[in-house]
Amino acid sequence: MKNLRKIIALFAFIFVIGIYLTIRTVNTSLNKIETPKETVEIQKDTTNLLKAKKKIKTV
């Protein structure tokens, strides 16, 4: 009977430690600081625009 209590206590201890580590891991992943995303302005090349205008036929 003493061995059964020791086994149950050991499993309960492992269970509590597992829950604690899981909660700590989830909290640290949720509390990450997001780095601001850098926006880049895209400019079209004028040569490509001129080529596109030449290809378009007016009716």
C-alpha positions as CSV (number, residue, x, y, z in Angstrom):
1,M,0.0,0.0,0.0
2,K,2.9,2.3,0.7
3,N,4.4,1.7,-2.7
4,L,1.0,2.5,-4.4
5,R,0.9,5.8,-2.6
6,K,4.5,6.6,-3.7
7,I,3.6,5.8,-7.3
8,I,0.4,7.9,-7.2
9,A,2.4,10.8,-5.6
10,L,5.1,10.5,-8.3
11,F,2.6,10.6,-11.1
12,A,0.7,13.5,-9.5
13,F,4.0,15.4,-9.2
14,I,5.0,14.7,-12.8
15,F,1.5,15.8,-13.9
16,V,1.6,19.1,-12.0
17,I,5.1,19.8,-13.4
18,G,3.9,19.1,-16.9
19,I,1.0,21.5,-16.6
20,Y,3.2,24.2,-15.2
21,L,5.8,23.8,-18.0
22,T,3.0,23.8,-20.7
23,I,1.4,27.0,-19.3
24,R,4.8,28.7,-19.1
25,T,5.7,27.8,-22.6
26,V,2.3,29.0,-24.0
27,N,2.6,32.3,-22.1
28,T,6.1,33.0,-23.4
29,S,5.1,32.3,-26.9
30,L,2.1,34.7,-26.6
31,N,4.1,37.5,-25.0
32,K,6.7,37.8,-27.8
33,I,7.4,41.3,-28.9
34,E,6.5,41.8,-32.5
35,T,9.0,43.7,-34.5
36,P,7.5,46.4,-36.6
37,K,7.3,45.5,-40.3
38,E,9.1,47.7,-42.6
39,T,7.1,48.9,-45.6
40,V,8.9,49.2,-48.9
41,E,7.5,51.4,-51.6
42,I,7.6,49.8,-55.0
43,Q,8.2,52.0,-58.0
44,K,7.5,50.8,-61.5
45,D,10.3,51.0,-64.0
46,T,9.6,53.6,-66.7
47,T,11.1,51.4,-69.4
48,N,8.5,48.7,-68.6
49,L,5.7,51.2,-68.7
50,L,6.9,52.5,-72.1
51,K,7.0,49.0,-73.5
52,A,3.5,48.3,-72.2
53,K,2.2,51.5,-73.8
54,K,3.7,50.4,-77.2
55,K,2.0,47.0,-77.0
56,I,-1.5,48.5,-76.3
57,K,-3.2,49.3,-79.6
58,T,-5.8,52.1,-79.6
59,V,-9.0,51.4,-81.6
